[in-house]
Amino acid sequence: MKSRWTKALLLFLFALGLVSSSLGQTAPTKAKAPEVEMISPEELKDKMTKNDPVTIIDVRSADSFANSPNVIKGSVHVKLRRLKYRLSFPPFKDVPRNQEVVTYCSCPSDEASIAAAQILQASGFTRVRALKGGWPQWLKIKGQVEPRAKGM
């Protein structure tokens, strides 16, 4: 009987040791998303004036987009949650991965444009920047706009 209790006690202590050692371990951390560079509205305006090749992606929310009659000239609107999927279709599938791409939104801290830039970086785009201040700053500096496509 004594050896049975001894074995049980040893087994209990062994199990306790395993549990306590695993409690000290930290959970694996998620890989940190790459940093996103910002571009000033003035710099983008200058690039557009010089006709530098740049793809501009509008990721404003549906409400913000619908409540505005204009977009940045030459930009393409896409919902942020559909961006990764849309990269497989025109016009995005034809954009060279080393061409400059600028994303913009109307968020107070550029959250959607930064998230879009991270999606693009993860998809192999190497020259991606988010427009600092987004749509409100673009309007403030009187950047080039055009009417959004009808039916959008």
C-alpha positions in Angstrom: 0.0 0.0 0.0 2.9 2.3 0.9 4.5 1.9 -2.6 1.2 2.7 -4.3 0.9 6.0 -2.4 4.6 6.7 -3.2 4.0 6.1 -6.9 0.9 8.2 -6.8 2.7 11.0 -5.0 5.6 10.9 -7.5 3.2 10.9 -10.4 1.3 13.9 -8.9 4.6 15.8 -8.4 5.7 15.0 -11.9 2.4 16.3 -13.4 2.6 19.4 -11.2 6.1 20.0 -12.5 4.9 19.8 -16.1 2.0 22.1 -15.4 4.0 24.7 -13.6 6.8 24.7 -16.3 4.2 25.3 -19.0 2.6 28.2 -17.1 5.9 30.1 -17.4 5.9 29.9 -21.1 4.6 32.8 -23.2 2.2 32.3 -26.1 3.7 32.7 -29.5 3.5 36.2 -30.7 1.9 37.2 -34.0 4.3 38.4 -36.7 4.4 42.2 -36.6 2.9 43.8 -39.7 5.5 45.7 -41.8 5.8 49.4 -41.2 3.9 51.6 -43.7 5.5 54.7 -45.1 3.4 57.8 -45.5 3.3 60.2 -48.4 2.3 63.9 -47.9 -0.5 65.2 -50.0 1.9 67.8 -51.4 4.3 65.1 -52.6 1.5 63.1 -54.2 0.2 66.2 -55.9 3.7 66.9 -57.2 4.0 63.4 -58.6 0.7 63.7 -60.3 1.6 67.0 -61.8 4.8 65.4 -63.2 2.8 62.4 -64.5 4.9 60.0 -62.5 3.4 56.5 -62.7 1.5 55.9 -59.5 -1.5 53.8 -58.7 -3.9 55.4 -56.3 -6.3 53.2 -54.3 -9.3 54.7 -52.5 -10.3 52.6 -49.5 -12.8 55.1 -48.0 -15.8 53.5 -46.3 -18.9 53.0 -48.3 -20.6 55.9 -46.6 -17.7 58.3 -47.0 -17.4 57.3 -50.7 -21.1 57.6 -51.4 -21.3 61.0 -49.7 -18.6 62.5 -51.9 -19.1 63.2 -55.6 -15.4 63.2 -56.2 -12.3 61.0 -55.9 -8.6 61.7 -56.3 -8.0 61.9 -60.0 -7.2 58.5 -61.5 -7.9 56.5 -58.3 -9.7 53.2 -58.0 -12.2 52.6 -55.2 -12.3 49.2 -53.5 -13.7 48.1 -50.2 -10.9 47.4 -47.7 -12.3 44.0 -46.8 -12.3 43.0 -50.5 -8.9 44.3 -51.5 -6.9 41.1 -51.2 -9.5 39.3 -53.3 -9.6 42.1 -55.9 -5.8 41.9 -56.5 -6.4 38.9 -58.7 -8.6 40.9 -61.1 -8.2 44.0 -63.3 -7.1 46.7 -62.9 -5.1 45.5 -59.9 -3.7 42.3 -61.4 -2.0 44.3 -64.1 -0.2 46.7 -61.7 3.5 45.8 -61.6 4.5 44.9 -58.0 7.4 47.4 -58.1 5.2 50.4 -59.2 4.4 53.0 -56.7 1.0 52.6 -55.0 -0.7 55.1 -52.7 -3.7 54.2 -50.6 -6.1 56.8 -49.0 -9.1 56.9 -46.8 -11.0 59.5 -44.8 -10.2 57.9 -41.3 -9.0 60.3 -38.6 -5.7 58.4 -38.2 -5.4 56.9 -41.7 -6.3 53.4 -40.3 -7.9 52.0 -43.5 -5.2 53.3 -45.8 -2.5 51.8 -43.6 -4.3 48.5 -43.4 -4.7 48.5 -47.2 -1.0 49.3 -47.6 -0.1 46.3 -45.4 -2.3 44.0 -47.5 -0.5 45.2 -50.6 2.9 44.7 -49.0 2.0 41.2 -47.9 0.9 40.6 -51.6 4.3 41.5 -52.9 4.0 45.2 -53.7 7.3 46.8 -52.8 6.6 50.6 -53.1 3.4 51.2 -51.1 2.6 54.3 -49.1 -0.5 55.7 -47.4 -1.6 59.3 -47.9 -1.0 61.2 -44.7 -4.3 62.9 -43.7 -6.1 61.1 -46.5 -9.1 62.6 -48.3 -9.6 65.6 -46.0 -6.0 66.7 -46.4 -6.2 66.2 -50.2 -9.2 68.5 -50.4 -7.4 71.0 -48.1 -4.5 71.4 -50.5 -6.8 71.5 -53.5 -5.4 68.3 -55.0 -6.6 67.0 -58.3 -10.1 65.4 -58.2 -12.5 64.0 -60.7 -16.2 63.0 -60.4 -16.6 59.4 -59.2 -17.9 56.9 -61.8 -21.6 56.9 -62.2 -23.4 54.0 -60.5 -20.8 53.7 -57.8 
